[in-house]
Amino acid sequence: MGEKVYTVSGQLFFGTMTHFVDQFSFQDDPQQIIIDFSRSHVWDLSAVTAISKVVEKYRQLDKFVVITGLNDESKRLIDRVGISTPAGH
């Protein structure tokens, strides 16, 4: 099964969305993906949309995504939009 951890560093906003999405190896990654935002900040709805796209792409491949390390402000923004953040958020 296996897992892979992606650590996001820096600011995530409309200008960084494409770069963020391009960092993931959807097909080649193992069944569990952990996206660690402890070194990052999510600023706007464009960033949340990018995160949602990544989560959805993995779900379409029957892979499980855990989002972790969100600061309180980033978590509120993501929760408001409705992306589920299981375990360790």
PDB file of N, CA, C and O in Angstrom:
ATOM      1  N   MET A   1       0.837  -1.188   0.000  1.00  0.00           N
ATOM      2  CA  MET A   1       0.000   0.000   0.000  1.00  0.00           C
ATOM      3  C   MET A   1       0.881   1.250   0.000  1.00  0.00           C
ATOM      4  O   MET A   1       0.916   1.943  -1.017  1.00  0.00           O
ATOM      5  N   GLY A   2       1.585   1.574   1.065  1.00  0.00           N
ATOM      6  CA  GLY A   2       2.510   2.688   1.096  1.00  0.00           C
ATOM      7  C   GLY A   2       1.845   4.037   1.231  1.00  0.00           C
ATOM      8  O   GLY A   2       0.636   4.190   1.051  1.00  0.00           O
ATOM      9  N   GLU A   3       2.679   5.012   1.554  1.00  0.00           N
ATOM     10  CA  GLU A   3       2.201   6.380   1.625  1.00  0.00           C
ATOM     11  C   GLU A   3       3.302   7.326   1.178  1.00  0.00           C
ATOM     12  O   GLU A   3       4.488   6.994   1.207  1.00  0.00           O
ATOM     13  N   LYS A   4       2.881   8.503   0.768  1.00  0.00           N
ATOM     14  CA  LYS A   4       3.818   9.542   0.366  1.00  0.00           C
ATOM     15  C   LYS A   4       3.395  10.835   1.033  1.00  0.00           C
ATOM     16  O   LYS A   4       2.207  11.149   1.102  1.00  0.00           O
ATOM     17  N   VAL A   5       4.375  11.585   1.526  1.00  0.00           N
ATOM     18  CA  VAL A   5       4.100  12.865   2.161  1.00  0.00           C
ATOM     19  C   VAL A   5       4.598  13.986   1.259  1.00  0.00           C
ATOM     20  O   VAL A   5       5.753  13.999   0.834  1.00  0.00           O
ATOM     21  N   TYR A   6       3.714  14.912   0.979  1.00  0.00           N
ATOM     22  CA  TYR A   6       4.080  16.144   0.287  1.00  0.00           C
ATOM     23  C   TYR A   6       4.069  17.259   1.328  1.00  0.00           C
ATOM     24  O   TYR A   6       3.062  17.456   2.009  1.00  0.00           O
ATOM     25  N   THR A   7       5.164  17.984   1.458  1.00  0.00           N
ATOM     26  CA  THR A   7       5.235  19.118   2.367  1.00  0.00           C
ATOM     27  C   THR A   7       5.163  20.397   1.549  1.00  0.00           C
ATOM     28  O   THR A   7       6.008  20.650   0.691  1.00  0.00           O
ATOM     29  N   VAL A   8       4.152  21.190   1.822  1.00  0.00           N
ATOM     30  CA  VAL A   8       3.938  22.443   1.101  1.00  0.00           C
ATOM     31  C   VAL A   8       4.628  23.557   1.892  1.00  0.00           C
ATOM     32  O   VAL A   8       4.405  23.702   3.094  1.00  0.00           O
ATOM     33  N   SER A   9       5.461  24.334   1.215  1.00  0.00           N
ATOM     34  CA  SER A   9       6.156  25.449   1.854  1.00  0.00           C
ATOM     35  C   SER A   9       5.789  26.752   1.152  1.00  0.00           C
ATOM     36  O   SER A   9       5.698  26.802  -0.074  1.00  0.00           O
ATOM     37  N   GLY A  10       5.583  27.791   1.932  1.00  0.00           N
ATOM     38  CA  GLY A  10       5.311  29.102   1.362  1.00  0.00           C
ATOM     39  C   GLY A  10       3.840  29.441   1.313  1.00  0.00           C
ATOM     40  O   GLY A  10       2.999  28.758   1.897  1.00  0.00           O
ATOM     41  N   GLN A  11       3.558  30.499   0.611  1.00  0.00           N
ATOM     42  CA  GLN A  11       2.203  31.039   0.519  1.00  0.00           C
ATOM     43  C   GLN A  11       1.456  30.393  -0.641  1.00  0.00           C
ATOM     44  O   GLN A  11       1.991  30.265  -1.743  1.00  0.00           O
ATOM     45  N   LEU A  12       0.228  29.994  -0.385  1.00  0.00           N
ATOM     46  CA  LEU A  12      -0.599  29.396  -1.431  1.00  0.00           C
ATOM     47  C   LEU A  12      -1.757  30.355  -1.720  1.00  0.00           C
ATOM     48  O   LEU A  12      -2.601  30.600  -0.859  1.00  0.00           O
ATOM     49  N   PHE A  13      -1.785  30.894  -2.945  1.00  0.00           N
ATOM     50  CA  PHE A  13      -2.805  31.860  -3.356  1.00  0.00           C
ATOM     51  C   PHE A  13      -2.981  31.756  -4.867  1.00  0.00           C
ATOM     52  O   PHE A  13      -2.377  30.894  -5.505  1.00  0.00           O
ATOM     53  N   PHE A  14      -3.798  32.624  -5.436  1.00  0.00           N
ATOM     54  CA  PHE A  14      -4.155  32.497  -6.855  1.00  0.00           C
ATOM     55  C   PHE A  14      -2.931  32.420  -7.766  1.00  0.00           C
ATOM     56  O   PHE A  14      -2.980  31.735  -8.787  1.00  0.00           O
ATOM     57  N   GLY A  15      -1.852  33.092  -7.434  1.00  0.00           N
ATOM     58  CA  GLY A  15      -0.668  33.106  -8.288  1.00  0.00           C
ATOM     59  C   GLY A  15       0.189  31.853  -8.210  1.00  0.00           C
ATOM     60  O   GLY A  15       1.085  31.668  -9.033  1.00  0.00           O
ATOM     61  N   THR A  16      -0.070  30.991  -7.233  1.00  0.00           N
ATOM     62  CA  THR A  16       0.745  29.786  -7.064  1.00  0.00           C
ATOM     63  C   THR A  16      -0.031  28.498  -7.325  1.00  0.00           C
ATOM     64  O   THR A  16       0.519  27.408  -7.173  1.00  0.00           O
ATOM     65  N   MET A  17      -1.281  28.608  -7.708  1.00  0.00           N
ATOM     66  CA  MET A  17      -2.138  27.425  -7.881  1.00  0.00           C
ATOM     67  C   MET A  17      -1.576  26.400  -8.861  1.00  0.00           C
ATOM     68  O   MET A  17      -1.487  25.214  -8.541  1.00  0.00           O
ATOM     69  N   THR A  18      -1.203  26.850 -10.036  1.00  0.00           N
ATOM     70  CA  THR A  18      -0.745  25.923 -11.072  1.00  0.00           C
ATOM     71  C   THR A  18       0.515  25.197 -10.625  1.00  0.00           C
ATOM     72  O   THR A  18       0.636  23.984 -10.798  1.00  0.00           O
ATOM     73  N   HIS A  19       1.438  25.931 -10.060  1.00  0.00           N
ATOM     74  CA  HIS A  19       2.679  25.318  -9.562  1.00  0.00           C
ATOM     75  C   HIS A  19       2.364  24.272  -8.491  1.00  0.00           C
ATOM     76  O   HIS A  19       2.963  23.197  -8.475  1.00  0.00           O
ATOM     77  N   PHE A  20       1.431  24.587  -7.604  1.00  0.00           N
ATOM     78  CA  PHE A  20       1.033  23.649  -6.545  1.00  0.00           C
ATOM     79  C   PHE A  20       0.512  22.349  -7.144  1.00  0.00           C
ATOM     80  O   PHE A  20       0.979  21.270  -6.777  1.00  0.00           O
ATOM     81  N   VAL A  21      -0.435  22.434  -8.047  1.00  0.00           N
ATOM     82  CA  VAL A  21      -1.052  21.238  -8.640  1.00  0.00           C
ATOM     83  C   VAL A  21      -0.015  20.417  -9.406  1.00  0.00           C
ATOM     84  O   VAL A  21      -0.070  19.187  -9.397  1.00  0.00           O
ATOM     85  N   ASP A  22       0.925  21.087 -10.064  1.00  0.00           N
ATOM     86  CA  ASP A  22       1.933  20.396 -10.871  1.00  0.00           C
ATOM     87  C   ASP A  22       2.940  19.590 -10.042  1.00  0.00           C
ATOM     88  O   ASP A  22       3.693  18.795 -10.604  1.00  0.00           O
ATOM     89  N   GLN A  23       2.967  19.775  -8.739  1.00  0.00           N
ATOM     90  CA  GLN A  23       3.942  19.087  -7.883  1.00  0.00           C
ATOM     91  C   GLN A  23       3.573  17.632  -7.596  1.00  0.00           C
ATOM     92  O   GLN A  23       4.408  16.870  -7.107  1.00  0.00           O
ATOM     93  N   PHE A  24       2.359  17.244  -7.886  1.00  0.00           N
ATOM     94  CA  PHE A  24       1.870  15.916  -7.513  1.00  0.00           C
ATOM     95  C   PHE A  24       2.012  14.918  -8.653  1.00  0.00           C
ATOM     96  O   PHE A  24       1.813  15.249  -9.822  1.00  0.00           O
ATOM     97  N   SER A  25       2.363  13.682  -8.283  1.00  0.00           N
ATOM     98  CA  SER A  25       2.511  12.580  -9.251  1.00  0.00           C
ATOM     99  C   SER A  25       1.329  11.634  -9.076  1.00  0.00           C
ATOM    100  O   SER A  25       1.477  10.540  -8.530  1.00  0.00           O
ATOM    101  N   PHE A  26       0.180  12.049  -9.530  1.00  0.00           N
ATOM    102  CA  PHE A  26      -1.066  11.355  -9.248  1.00  0.00           C
ATOM    103  C   PHE A  26      -1.019   9.871  -9.580  1.00  0.00           C
ATOM    104  O   PHE A  26      -1.332   9.040  -8.728  1.00  0.00           O
ATOM    105  N   GLN A  27      -0.639   9.531 -10.785  1.00  0.00           N
ATOM    106  CA  GLN A  27      -0.636   8.131 -11.227  1.00  0.00           C
ATOM    107  C   GLN A  27       0.403   7.296 -10.492  1.00  0.00           C
ATOM    108  O   GLN A  27       0.146   6.137 -10.167  1.00  0.00           O
ATOM    109  N   ASP A  28       1.565   7.867 -10.227  1.00  0.00           N
ATOM    110  CA  ASP A  28       2.680   7.102  -9.660  1.00  0.00           C
ATOM    111  C   ASP A  28       2.661   7.006  -8.148  1.00  0.00           C
ATOM    112  O   ASP A  28       3.373   6.178  -7.581  1.00  0.00           O
ATOM    113  N   ASP A  29       1.875   7.821  -7.483  1.00  0.00           N
ATOM    114  CA  ASP A  29       1.869   7.835  -6.025  1.00  0.00           C
ATOM    115  C   ASP A  29       1.187   6.606  -5.437  1.00  0.00           C
ATOM    116  O   ASP A  29       0.328   6.002  -6.078  1.00  0.00           O
ATOM    117  N   PRO A  30       1.571   6.236  -4.214  1.00  0.00           N
ATOM    118  CA  PRO A  30       0.943   5.096  -3.534  1.00  0.00           C
ATOM    119  C   PRO A  30      -0.499   5.407  -3.119  1.00  0.00           C
ATOM    120  O   PRO A  30      -1.014   6.481  -3.430  1.00  0.00           O
ATOM    121  N   GLN A  31      -1.137   4.494  -2.431  1.00  0.00           N
ATOM    122  CA  GLN A  31      -2.552   4.609  -2.088  1.00  0.00           C
ATOM    123  C   GLN A  31      -2.864   5.707  -1.084  1.00  0.00           C
ATOM    124  O   GLN A  31      -3.960   6.266  -1.117  1.00  0.00           O
ATOM    125  N   GLN A  32      -1.941   6.029  -0.201  1.00  0.00           N
ATOM    126  CA  GLN A  32      -2.208   7.089   0.776  1.00  0.00           C
ATOM    127  C   GLN A  32      -1.266   8.262   0.554  1.00  0.00           C
ATOM    128  O   GLN A  32      -0.051   8.101   0.440  1.00  0.00           O
ATOM    129  N   ILE A  33      -1.861   9.437   0.496  1.00  0.00           N
ATOM    130  CA  ILE A  33      -1.127  10.674   0.278  1.00  0.00           C
ATOM    131  C   ILE A  33      -1.377  11.585   1.471  1.00  0.00           C
ATOM    132  O   ILE A  33      -2.521  11.797   1.873  1.00  0.00           O
ATOM    133  N   ILE A  34      -0.310  12.118   2.029  1.00  0.00           N
ATOM    134  CA  ILE A  34      -0.423  13.094   3.107  1.00  0.00           C
ATOM    135  C   ILE A  34       0.098  14.420   2.559  1.00  0.00           C
ATOM    136  O   ILE A  34       1.222  14.500   2.063  1.00  0.00           O
ATOM    137  N   ILE A  35      -0.724  15.449   2.654  1.00  0.00           N
ATOM    138  CA  ILE A  35      -0.308  16.784   2.233  1.00  0.00           C
ATOM    139  C   ILE A  35      -0.162  17.617   3.503  1.00  0.00           C
ATOM    140  O   ILE A  35      -1.144  17.918   4.183  1.00  0.00           O
ATOM    141  N   ASP A  36       1.073  17.982   3.809  1.00  0.00           N
ATOM    142  CA  ASP A  36       1.413  18.678   5.043  1.00  0.00           C
ATOM    143  C   ASP A  36       1.566  20.173   4.766  1.00  0.00           C
ATOM    144  O   ASP A  36       2.460  20.595   4.033  1.00  0.00           O
ATOM    145  N   PHE A  37       0.680  20.957   5.363  1.00  0.00           N
ATOM    146  CA  PHE A  37       0.676  22.402   5.174  1.00  0.00           C
ATOM    147  C   PHE A  37       1.306  23.145   6.353  1.00  0.00           C
ATOM    148  O   PHE A  37       1.099  24.350   6.491  1.00  0.00           O
ATOM    149  N   SER A  38       2.063  22.460   7.200  1.00  0.00           N
ATOM    150  CA  SER A  38       2.591  23.106   8.405  1.00  0.00           C
ATOM    151  C   SER A  38       3.608  24.201   8.107  1.00  0.00           C
ATOM    152  O   SER A  38       3.910  25.016   8.978  1.00  0.00           O
ATOM    153  N   ARG A  39       4.139  24.230   6.891  1.00  0.00           N
ATOM    154  CA  ARG A  39       5.083  25.282   6.485  1.00  0.00           C
ATOM    155  C   ARG A  39       4.465  26.235   5.470  1.00  0.00           C
ATOM    156  O   ARG A  39       5.177  26.892   4.710  1.00  0.00           O
ATOM    157  N   SER A  40       3.142  26.306   5.461  1.00  0.00           N
ATOM    158  CA  SER A  40       2.457  27.066   4.434  1.00  0.00           C
ATOM    159  C   SER A  40       1.274  27.824   5.007  1.00  0.00           C
ATOM    160  O   SER A  40       0.875  27.619   6.154  1.00  0.00           O
ATOM    161  N   HIS A  41       0.721  28.709   4.179  1.00  0.00           N
ATOM    162  CA  HIS A  41      -0.502  29.432   4.532  1.00  0.00           C
ATOM    163  C   HIS A  41      -1.385  29.492   3.287  1.00  0.00           C
ATOM    164  O   HIS A  41      -0.923  29.835   2.199  1.00  0.00           O
ATOM    165  N   VAL A  42      -2.648  29.158   3.464  1.00  0.00           N
ATOM    166  CA  VAL A  42      -3.636  29.201   2.385  1.00  0.00           C
ATOM    167  C   VAL A  42      -4.351  30.549   2.474  1.00  0.00           C
ATOM    168  O   VAL A  42      -4.997  30.849   3.478  1.00  0.00           O
ATOM    169  N   TRP A  43      -4.231  31.359   1.419  1.00  0.00           N
ATOM    170  CA  TRP A  43      -4.713  32.737   1.472  1.00  0.00           C
ATOM    171  C   TRP A  43      -6.087  32.975   0.879  1.00  0.00           C
ATOM    172  O   TRP A  43      -6.812  33.845   1.361  1.00  0.00           O
ATOM    173  N   ASP A  44      -6.469  32.236  -0.144  1.00  0.00           N
ATOM    174  CA  ASP A  44      -7.703  32.629  -0.834  1.00  0.00           C
ATOM    175  C   ASP A  44      -8.429  31.427  -1.426  1.00  0.00           C
ATOM    176  O   ASP A  44      -7.961  30.290  -1.358  1.00  0.00           O
ATOM    177  N   LEU A  45      -9.590  31.718  -2.009  1.00  0.00           N
ATOM    178  CA  LEU A  45     -10.418  30.642  -2.570  1.00  0.00           C
ATOM    179  C   LEU A  45      -9.767  29.977  -3.779  1.00  0.00           C
ATOM    180  O   LEU A  45     -10.044  28.809  -4.055  1.00  0.00           O
ATOM    181  N   SER A  46      -8.919  30.683  -4.495  1.00  0.00           N
ATOM    182  CA  SER A  46      -8.206  30.061  -5.614  1.00  0.00           C
ATOM    183  C   SER A  46      -7.302  28.947  -5.107  1.00  0.00           C
ATOM    184  O   SER A  46      -7.206  27.887  -5.724  1.00  0.00           O
ATOM    185  N   ALA A  47      -6.643  29.191  -3.987  1.00  0.00           N
ATOM    186  CA  ALA A  47      -5.786  28.171  -3.391  1.00  0.00           C
ATOM    187  C   ALA A  47      -6.614  26.976  -2.917  1.00  0.00           C
ATOM    188  O   ALA A  47      -6.213  25.826  -3.094  1.00  0.00           O
ATOM    189  N   VAL A  48      -7.759  27.255  -2.320  1.00  0.00           N
ATOM    190  CA  VAL A  48      -8.642  26.174  -1.871  1.00  0.00           C
ATOM    191  C   VAL A  48      -9.121  25.353  -3.066  1.00  0.00           C
ATOM    192  O   VAL A  48      -9.215  24.129  -2.985  1.00  0.00           O
ATOM    193  N   THR A  49      -9.420  26.021  -4.163  1.00  0.00           N
ATOM    194  CA  THR A  49      -9.827  25.323  -5.384  1.00  0.00           C
ATOM    195  C   THR A  49      -8.711  24.403  -5.868  1.00  0.00           C
ATOM    196  O   THR A  49      -8.974  23.274  -6.281  1.00  0.00           O
ATOM    197  N   ALA A  50      -7.480  24.874  -5.820  1.00  0.00           N
ATOM    198  CA  ALA A  50      -6.339  24.047  -6.245  1.00  0.00           C
ATOM    199  C   ALA A  50      -6.204  22.821  -5.341  1.00  0.00           C
ATOM    200  O   ALA A  50      -5.969  21.715  -5.829  1.00  0.00           O
ATOM    201  N   ILE A  51      -6.349  23.009  -4.040  1.00  0.00           N
ATOM    202  CA  ILE A  51      -6.279  21.879  -3.102  1.00  0.00           C
ATOM    203  C   ILE A  51      -7.396  20.893  -3.400  1.00  0.00           C
ATOM    204  O   ILE A  51      -7.177  19.682  -3.419  1.00  0.00           O
ATOM    205  N   SER A  52      -8.584  21.412  -3.629  1.00  0.00           N
ATOM    206  CA  SER A  52      -9.733  20.571  -3.949  1.00  0.00           C
ATOM    207  C   SER A  52      -9.494  19.754  -5.214  1.00  0.00           C
ATOM    208  O   SER A  52      -9.849  18.576  -5.267  1.00  0.00           O
ATOM    209  N   LYS A  53      -8.893  20.368  -6.235  1.00  0.00           N
ATOM    210  CA  LYS A  53      -8.583  19.649  -7.477  1.00  0.00           C
ATOM    211  C   LYS A  53      -7.628  18.499  -7.221  1.00  0.00           C
ATOM    212  O   LYS A  53      -7.806  17.406  -7.757  1.00  0.00           O
ATOM    213  N   VAL A  54      -6.616  18.742  -6.405  1.00  0.00           N
ATOM    214  CA  VAL A  54      -5.648  17.693  -6.088  1.00  0.00           C
ATOM    215  C   VAL A  54      -6.337  16.543  -5.358  1.00  0.00           C
ATOM    216  O   VAL A  54      -6.159  15.378  -5.715  1.00  0.00           O
ATOM    217  N   VAL A  55      -7.121  16.874  -4.337  1.00  0.00           N
ATOM    218  CA  VAL A  55      -7.825  15.841  -3.573  1.00  0.00           C
ATOM    219  C   VAL A  55      -8.746  15.037  -4.488  1.00  0.00           C
ATOM    220  O   VAL A  55      -8.791  13.811  -4.398  1.00  0.00           O
ATOM    221  N   GLU A  56      -9.467  15.709  -5.352  1.00  0.00           N
ATOM    222  CA  GLU A  56     -10.403  15.031  -6.253  1.00  0.00           C
ATOM    223  C   GLU A  56      -9.676  14.130  -7.249  1.00  0.00           C
ATOM    224  O   GLU A  56     -10.149  13.031  -7.539  1.00  0.00           O
ATOM    225  N   LYS A  57      -8.546  14.570  -7.772  1.00  0.00           N
ATOM    226  CA  LYS A  57      -7.788  13.724  -8.703  1.00  0.00           C
ATOM    227  C   LYS A  57      -7.354  12.428  -8.022  1.00  0.00           C
ATOM    228  O   LYS A  57      -7.435  11.354  -8.618  1.00  0.00           O
ATOM    229  N   TYR A  58      -6.901  12.527  -6.791  1.00  0.00           N
ATOM    230  CA  TYR A  58      -6.515  11.320  -6.057  1.00  0.00           C
ATOM    231  C   TYR A  58      -7.728  10.436  -5.779  1.00  0.00           C
ATOM    232  O   TYR A  58      -7.647   9.214  -5.901  1.00  0.00           O
ATOM    233  N   ARG A  59      -8.829  11.036  -5.413  1.00  0.00           N
ATOM    234  CA  ARG A  59     -10.048  10.250  -5.149  1.00  0.00           C
ATOM    235  C   ARG A  59     -10.505   9.504  -6.400  1.00  0.00           C
ATOM    236  O   ARG A  59     -10.976   8.371  -6.308  1.00  0.00           O
ATOM    237  N   GLN A  60     -10.370  10.126  -7.555  1.00  0.00           N
ATOM    238  CA  GLN A  60     -10.740   9.464  -8.807  1.00  0.00           C
ATOM    239  C   GLN A  60      -9.865   8.247  -9.072  1.00  0.00           C
ATOM    240  O   GLN A  60     -10.276   7.323  -9.774  1.00  0.00           O
ATOM    241  N   LEU A  61      -8.655   8.246  -8.509  1.00  0.00           N
ATOM    242  CA  LEU A  61      -7.739   7.111  -8.650  1.00  0.00           C
ATOM    243  C   LEU A  61      -7.839   6.153  -7.467  1.00  0.00           C
ATOM    244  O   LEU A  61      -6.981   5.290  -7.283  1.00  0.00           O
ATOM    245  N   ASP A  62      -8.899   6.312  -6.663  1.00  0.00           N
ATOM    246  CA  ASP A  62      -9.126   5.488  -5.469  1.00  0.00           C
ATOM    247  C   ASP A  62      -7.966   5.565  -4.485  1.00  0.00           C
ATOM    248  O   ASP A  62      -7.568   4.562  -3.892  1.00  0.00           O
ATOM    249  N   LYS A  63      -7.433   6.764  -4.323  1.00  0.00           N
ATOM    250  CA  LYS A  63      -6.353   6.998  -3.363  1.00  0.00           C
ATOM    251  C   LYS A  63      -6.885   7.885  -2.244  1.00  0.00           C
ATOM    252  O   LYS A  63      -7.770   8.713  -2.458  1.00  0.00           O
ATOM    253  N   PHE A  64      -6.336   7.698  -1.057  1.00  0.00           N
ATOM    254  CA  PHE A  64      -6.794   8.388   0.141  1.00  0.00           C
ATOM    255  C   PHE A  64      -5.864   9.548   0.458  1.00  0.00           C
ATOM    256  O   PHE A  64      -4.646   9.379   0.502  1.00  0.00           O
ATOM    257  N   VAL A  65      -6.445  10.741   0.681  1.00  0.00           N
ATOM    258  CA  VAL A  65      -5.657  11.943   0.952  1.00  0.00           C
ATOM    259  C   VAL A  65      -5.936  12.427   2.372  1.00  0.00           C
ATOM    260  O   VAL A  65      -7.089  12.548   2.785  1.00  0.00           O
ATOM    261  N   VAL A  66      -4.872  12.701   3.105  1.00  0.00           N
ATOM    262  CA  VAL A  66      -4.966  13.314   4.421  1.00  0.00           C
ATOM    263  C   VAL A  66      -4.326  14.697   4.326  1.00  0.00           C
ATOM    264  O   VAL A  66      -3.184  14.834   3.886  1.00  0.00           O
ATOM    265  N   ILE A  67      -5.065  15.708   4.737  1.00  0.00           N
ATOM    266  CA  ILE A  67      -4.533  17.063   4.794  1.00  0.00           C
ATOM    267  C   ILE A  67      -4.193  17.354   6.244  1.00  0.00           C
ATOM    268  O   ILE A  67      -5.036  17.199   7.128  1.00  0.00           O
ATOM    269  N   THR A  68      -2.961  17.776   6.489  1.00  0.00           N
ATOM    270  CA  THR A  68      -2.510  17.998   7.852  1.00  0.00           C
ATOM    271  C   THR A  68      -1.706  19.288   7.952  1.00  0.00           C
ATOM    272  O   THR A  68      -1.257  19.834   6.944  1.00  0.00           O
ATOM    273  N   GLY A  69      -1.532  19.766   9.174  1.00  0.00           N
ATOM    274  CA  GLY A  69      -0.655  20.896   9.430  1.00  0.00           C
ATOM    275  C   GLY A  69      -1.216  22.262   9.101  1.00  0.00           C
ATOM    276  O   GLY A  69      -0.472  23.243   9.095  1.00  0.00           O
ATOM    277  N   LEU A  70      -2.505  22.355   8.828  1.00  0.00           N
ATOM    278  CA  LEU A  70      -3.090  23.655   8.503  1.00  0.00           C
ATOM    279  C   LEU A  70      -3.095  24.570   9.731  1.00  0.00           C
ATOM    280  O   LEU A  70      -3.431  24.131  10.831  1.00  0.00           O
ATOM    281  N   ASN A  71      -2.724  25.836   9.546  1.00  0.00           N
ATOM    282  CA  ASN A  71      -2.903  26.787  10.643  1.00  0.00           C
ATOM    283  C   ASN A  71      -4.395  27.098  10.747  1.00  0.00           C
ATOM    284  O   ASN A  71      -5.166  26.767   9.846  1.00  0.00           O
ATOM    285  N   ASP A  72      -4.795  27.730  11.838  1.00  0.00           N
ATOM    286  CA  ASP A  72      -6.224  27.940  12.097  1.00  0.00           C
ATOM    287  C   ASP A  72      -6.926  28.712  10.986  1.00  0.00           C
ATOM    288  O   ASP A  72      -8.029  28.346  10.579  1.00  0.00           O
ATOM    289  N   GLU A  73      -6.303  29.769  10.495  1.00  0.00           N
ATOM    290  CA  GLU A  73      -6.926  30.587   9.451  1.00  0.00           C
ATOM    291  C   GLU A  73      -7.104  29.787   8.158  1.00  0.00           C
ATOM    292  O   GLU A  73      -8.156  29.855   7.522  1.00  0.00           O
ATOM    293  N   SER A  74      -6.079  29.037   7.776  1.00  0.00           N
ATOM    294  CA  SER A  74      -6.155  28.216   6.559  1.00  0.00           C
ATOM    295  C   SER A  74      -7.224  27.139   6.717  1.00  0.00           C
ATOM    296  O   SER A  74      -7.984  26.878   5.785  1.00  0.00           O
ATOM    297  N   LYS A  75      -7.286  26.516   7.886  1.00  0.00           N
ATOM    298  CA  LYS A  75      -8.270  25.469   8.128  1.00  0.00           C
ATOM    299  C   LYS A  75      -9.692  26.023   8.034  1.00  0.00           C
ATOM    300  O   LYS A  75     -10.573  25.389   7.454  1.00  0.00           O
ATOM    301  N   ARG A  76      -9.909  27.207   8.607  1.00  0.00           N
ATOM    302  CA  ARG A  76     -11.248  27.814   8.528  1.00  0.00           C
ATOM    303  C   ARG A  76     -11.651  28.063   7.081  1.00  0.00           C
ATOM    304  O   ARG A  76     -12.794  27.806   6.702  1.00  0.00           O
ATOM    305  N   LEU A  77     -10.736  28.554   6.281  1.00  0.00           N
ATOM    306  CA  LEU A  77     -11.034  28.828   4.872  1.00  0.00           C
ATOM    307  C   LEU A  77     -11.369  27.532   4.129  1.00  0.00           C
ATOM    308  O   LEU A  77     -12.335  27.480   3.368  1.00  0.00           O
ATOM    309  N   ILE A  78     -10.582  26.508   4.349  1.00  0.00           N
ATOM    310  CA  ILE A  78     -10.818  25.227   3.685  1.00  0.00           C
ATOM    311  C   ILE A  78     -12.119  24.587   4.164  1.00  0.00           C
ATOM    312  O   ILE A  78     -12.894  24.070   3.360  1.00  0.00           O
ATOM    313  N   ASP A  79     -12.354  24.624   5.468  1.00  0.00           N
ATOM    314  CA  ASP A  79     -13.590  24.041   6.006  1.00  0.00           C
ATOM    315  C   ASP A  79     -14.822  24.788   5.498  1.00  0.00           C
ATOM    316  O   ASP A  79     -15.865  24.177   5.266  1.00  0.00           O
ATOM    317  N   ARG A  80     -14.710  26.086   5.327  1.00  0.00           N
ATOM    318  CA  ARG A  80     -15.833  26.888   4.853  1.00  0.00           C
ATOM    319  C   ARG A  80     -16.238  26.476   3.440  1.00  0.00           C
ATOM    320  O   ARG A  80     -17.416  26.521   3.084  1.00  0.00           O
ATOM    321  N   VAL A  81     -15.264  26.081   2.652  1.00  0.00           N
ATOM    322  CA  VAL A  81     -15.542  25.672   1.281  1.00  0.00           C
ATOM    323  C   VAL A  81     -16.017  24.222   1.228  1.00  0.00           C
ATOM    324  O   VAL A  81     -16.707  23.831   0.286  1.00  0.00           O
ATOM    325  N   GLY A  82     -15.656  23.427   2.225  1.00  0.00           N
ATOM    326  CA  GLY A  82     -16.182  22.085   2.303  1.00  0.00           C
ATOM    327  C   GLY A  82     -15.250  20.966   1.901  1.00  0.00           C
ATOM    328  O   GLY A  82     -15.714  19.868   1.596  1.00  0.00           O
ATOM    329  N   ILE A  83     -13.946  21.208   1.889  1.00  0.00           N
ATOM    330  CA  ILE A  83     -13.007  20.117   1.642  1.00  0.00           C
ATOM    331  C   ILE A  83     -12.830  19.376   2.957  1.00  0.00           C
ATOM    332  O   ILE A  83     -12.514  19.981   3.982  1.00  0.00           O
ATOM    333  N   SER A  84     -13.033  18.078   2.926  1.00  0.00           N
ATOM    334  CA  SER A  84     -12.854  17.314   4.158  1.00  0.00           C
ATOM    335  C   SER A  84     -11.370  17.192   4.476  1.00  0.00           C
ATOM    336  O   SER A  84     -10.540  17.002   3.588  1.00  0.00           O
ATOM    337  N   THR A  85     -11.057  17.308   5.762  1.00  0.00           N
ATOM    338  CA  THR A  85      -9.666  17.235   6.208  1.00  0.00           C
ATOM    339  C   THR A  85      -9.563  16.168   7.299  1.00  0.00           C
ATOM    340  O   THR A  85      -9.564  16.497   8.485  1.00  0.00           O
ATOM    341  N   PRO A  86      -9.475  14.913   6.916  1.00  0.00           N
ATOM    342  CA  PRO A  86      -9.399  13.853   7.913  1.00  0.00           C
ATOM    343  C   PRO A  86      -8.096  13.871   8.691  1.00  0.00           C
ATOM    344  O   PRO A  86      -7.096  14.434   8.244  1.00  0.00           O
ATOM    345  N   ALA A  87      -8.120  13.264   9.832  1.00  0.00           N
ATOM    346  CA  ALA A  87      -6.965  12.966  10.694  1.00  0.00           C
ATOM    347  C   ALA A  87      -5.841  13.972  10.659  1.00  0.00           C
ATOM    348  O   ALA A  87      -5.191  14.153   9.629  1.00  0.00           O
ATOM    349  N   GLY A  88      -5.615  14.612  11.753  1.00  0.00           N
ATOM    350  CA  GLY A  88      -4.424  15.406  11.925  1.00  0.00           C
ATOM    351  C   GLY A  88      -4.461  16.792  11.353  1.00  0.00           C
ATOM    352  O   GLY A  88      -3.406  17.407  11.199  1.00  0.00           O
ATOM    353  N   HIS A  89      -5.608  17.312  11.031  1.00  0.00           N
ATOM    354  CA  HIS A  89      -5.664  18.651  10.468  1.00  0.00           C
ATOM    355  C   HIS A  89      -5.405  19.639  11.567  1.00  0.00           C
ATOM    356  O   HIS A  89      -5.403  20.845  11.325  1.00  0.00           O
TER     357      HIS A  89
END
